Amino acid sequence: MNAIDNLIPDNRRALITLLRCALKGSQQCPALSDASLHSLFQQAREQGVGTYMYPWLAAQKVFSETHPQAAEKPLAAWRDAFLRNLVRSDLIRQVLQPTLTRLTRAGIETIVLKGAWLGATVYDDPAQRTMSDIDLLVREADIEAAHRELTQAGFTADKDTLHNRFAYEQRYSHTGLPLPLELHWHVTSALTPAAPVPDIEAVWQNAVDSVWHNVPVKALPPADQLAHQAQHILHHLFAAPLRAYLDIALLLKKHGGGLSPSDLAESSARWRTGRALPFLLNMTSALLETPLPSQLAECCGGMRPSEAETAVTALFNLPAARDRAGESTLLDFREASSVGKLRLILRRVFMPRQFMTLYYPCARSRLGLPLAWFKRAARLYRRGRSLAAAAAEDSFSKHRHQDIARQRRQLTEKLLQQP
């Protein structure tokens, strides 16, 4: 038993045990009942790992022996989720292949990021990797040309964020795609000042030629893939599901043997993640029982117990998306003095016009900017009343989540401050 095991909540131990077995390809599956499989599916779906686990679970003899007449019965929900994601991943491939080809022919270099890349390169089947969107990275100088190519290819742009200093992506939809496509020219912006800001030019200089489903693209090398995972987790202040750690484990499983300590140091410098990358490698290794290659284990060192506890607590107490969106502002507000509270409110209401245009179309006109400020003030007031009412209904739960949010932010700051 490692140090992380003592931190895993009792009601999450079975999920972690099964995920470890799936990663190892174990032939034996721990004894499970139909009821436990149902509750485990809910946990696995929330953590984004259910579709990864399904092929391994389906291959276990225990289910066919227990239910000889209906071997799939206890796994019906797992199977349905996997098949839905199989269809979704194939639709993504069908639309994205000609889209990437079109961008390449237009002379636009493109890096496929996160789930779409990992599903095709480190997972056994793209259907095992769930996604909420498709992320493509282009150079900032190419965003107008990329926008033109995408719209000509049948994509429809969401609200205009091109050239907006508070944005780093433009969102699109397509009738053939089950998920939105996000065209990135960076991975963070002034909207998220606490997040590490990578040296995006250095990232591009280090990118390599590769292919995505037989289409030529640029790709992040393995060390940068890992550093990007670290940056993404820091971007969300550790409000990241178990799937993020599974991504790291599979990257290490495929590429870890060819990485050196200097590779990790250089990628951490490019992505400006401080000591987050070695911390997350250690965290993943202990959490999922995937040993680090010896040359990496020597340079990563150990985890500080308090930091490991915060990361594990965050993992099993993920905030709802709505709560995550405003938690940093709420923390700042509650920790501020009376004068500080007033200043924070004024800063949050009287935002620059370019920011306001992202959410209030009337701000596109200077005459409409005061109306946008009024609407924002009303929106923040309603949001504040809603949060106050929710806190009054369940103060213990709310205070606990606020404490966890504060700890997550402090952990992020500590990892970024130290090289």
Stockholm file with secondary structure:
# STOCKHOLM 1.0

chainA/1-419         MNAIDNLIPDNRRALITLLRCALKGSQQCPALSDASLHSLFQQAREQGVGTYMYPWLAAQKVFSETHPQAAEKPLAAWRDAFLRNLVRSDLIRQVLQPTLTRLTRAGIETIVLKGAWLGATVYDDPAQRTMSDIDLLVREADIEAAHRELTQAGFTADKDTLHNRFAYEQRYSHTGLPLPLELHWHVTSALTPAAPVPDIEAVWQNAVDSVWHNVPVKALPPADQLAHQAQHILHHLFAAPLRAYLDIALLLKKHGGGLSPSDLAESSARWRTGRALPFLLNMTSALLETPLPSQLAECCGGMRPSEAETAVTALFNLPAARDRAGESTLLDFREASSVGKLRLILRRVFMPRQFMTLYYPCARSRLGLPLAWFKRAARLYRRGRSLAAAAAEDSFSKHRHQDIARQRRQLTEKLLQQP
#=GR chainA/1-419 SS CCTTGGGSCGGGHHHHHHHHHHHHTCSCCCCCCHHHHHHHHHHHHHTTCHHHHHHHHHTCHHHHHHCTTCTTGGGHHHHHHHHHHHHHHHHHHHHHHHHHHHHHHTTCCCEEEHHHHHHHHTSSSGGGSCCSSEEEECCGGGHHHHHHHHHHTTCEECSCCTTCTTCSEEEEECTTCSSCEEEESCSCCTTCTTSCCCCHHHHHHHCEEEEETTEEEEECCHHHHHHHHHHHHHHTTTCCCHHHHHHHHHHHHHHGGGCCHHHHHHHHHHHTCTTHHHHHHHHHHHHHTCCCCHHHHHHHCCCCHHHHHHHHHHHTSCCCHHHHHHHHHHHHHHHSCHHHHHHHHHHHHSCCHHHHTTTCGGGGSGGGHHHHHHHHHHHHHHHHHHHHHHHHHSHHHHHHHHHHHHHHHHHHHHHHHCC
#=GC SS_cons         CCTTGGGSCGGGHHHHHHHHHHHHTCSCCCCCCHHHHHHHHHHHHHTTCHHHHHHHHHTCHHHHHHCTTCTTGGGHHHHHHHHHHHHHHHHHHHHHHHHHHHHHHTTCCCEEEHHHHHHHHTSSSGGGSCCSSEEEECCGGGHHHHHHHHHHTTCEECSCCTTCTTCSEEEEECTTCSSCEEEESCSCCTTCTTSCCCCHHHHHHHCEEEEETTEEEEECCHHHHHHHHHHHHHHTTTCCCHHHHHHHHHHHHHHGGGCCHHHHHHHHHHHTCTTHHHHHHHHHHHHHTCCCCHHHHHHHCCCCHHHHHHHHHHHTSCCCHHHHHHHHHHHHHHHSCHHHHHHHHHHHHSCCHHHHTTTCGGGGSGGGHHHHHHHHHHHHHHHHHHHHHHHHHSHHHHHHHHHHHHHHHHHHHHHHHCC
//
